[in-house]
Amino acid sequence: MRGFLVLLGIVVLAAVVLMSLGMLRINMDNSMPSVSFNVQGGKLPTVTTGTVEVGTTNKTVAVPKVEMTNTTVTLPTIEVKQANSTAPAPAK
């Protein structure tokens, strides 16, 4: 708490010295600046756009033919066997 009061005292003393030397000037005007707005109703801009037409036509195109055949291939297998819980413990 004392440190805060000492710091506040130093700031106040510095402000007084700067004001006496003319380096710091505080003007306190009680008048606020005036602001005015000129608001009128808006109008949307006129925009001309093109048209898009969607339809269908019949054409003859080449389509690939896919055939499914059964062939025998060799695949890798993995077999997992569960450990036997009644097996004797290994000797030490």
trRosetta pair geometry for C-beta under 8 A, 3 or more apart (Angstrom, degrees):
i j d omega theta_ij theta_ji phi_ij phi_ji
1 4 5.8 -53 -155 32 34 112
1 5 6.6 30 150 -15 66 106
2 5 5.7 -57 -150 39 35 110
2 6 6.2 36 152 -20 69 105
3 6 5.7 -53 -146 36 31 111
3 7 6.3 31 155 -18 64 107
4 7 5.7 -56 -148 38 30 111
4 8 6.3 31 153 -19 65 107
5 8 5.6 -52 -145 37 32 112
5 9 6.3 36 153 -22 64 105
6 9 5.7 -53 -149 35 31 114
6 10 6.5 32 152 -20 64 104
7 10 5.8 -52 -149 33 32 112
7 11 6.6 32 153 -18 64 105
8 11 5.8 -54 -149 36 32 111
8 12 6.4 31 154 -16 65 106
9 12 5.8 -56 -147 38 31 109
9 13 6.1 31 155 -19 66 109
10 13 5.7 -55 -145 39 29 112
10 14 6.3 31 155 -20 64 106
11 14 5.8 -53 -146 36 29 111
11 15 6.5 31 153 -20 63 105
12 15 5.7 -54 -150 35 32 112
12 16 6.5 32 153 -19 65 104
13 16 5.8 -52 -149 34 32 111
13 17 6.5 30 154 -17 65 106
14 17 5.8 -54 -147 37 32 110
14 18 6.2 29 156 -17 66 109
15 18 5.9 -56 -144 40 30 109
15 19 6.3 29 156 -19 64 108
15 24 6.4 -103 -153 99 64 165
16 19 5.8 -56 -147 37 29 110
16 20 6.4 26 155 -18 64 107
17 20 5.9 -57 -148 37 30 109
17 21 6.4 19 157 -10 65 110
18 21 6.0 -61 -144 43 30 105
18 23 4.5 -85 -163 74 83 106
18 24 3.8 56 127 -4 112 121
19 22 7.8 43 -178 -72 31 23
19 23 7.8 -91 -66 55 22 67
19 24 4.9 -62 -72 76 62 101
19 25 7.4 122 -128 -87 75 40
19 26 7.4 -32 -107 0 118 100
21 24 8.0 61 61 14 84 78
22 25 7.3 8 -161 -59 56 100
83 87 7.4 -90 172 15 86 132
84 87 4.5 96 89 -34 106 105
